[in-house]
Amino acid sequence: TGRRVPEVDKALAAVHERLTSEIERQTERWLKLREEQAAGRKVVAATLESYRRTVEELEARLESRRRKLQAQRHLTAAAPVV
């Protein structure tokens, strides 16, 4: 129990940093493409939709990983059943 909480916190911070960074990068690209489209430049709708979907998937993955890591924080060791 003593090691688990710091390990989970470390993993949580790393996951949060990595996925948040990727979400921001994909969101910026999506917004730029939307601006280009609004300005009349030719942008493939499938590409625009792909970036939006990627952002949603990354956000869902971040939330899922956060929940799993929080659950690991509260695990307790039990005596083996023989």
ABEGO torsion letter per residue (X at the ends): XAAAAAAAAAAAAAAAAAAAAAAAAAAAAAAAAAAAAAAGBBBBAAAAAAAAAAAAAAAAAAAAAAAAAAAAAABBBBBBBX
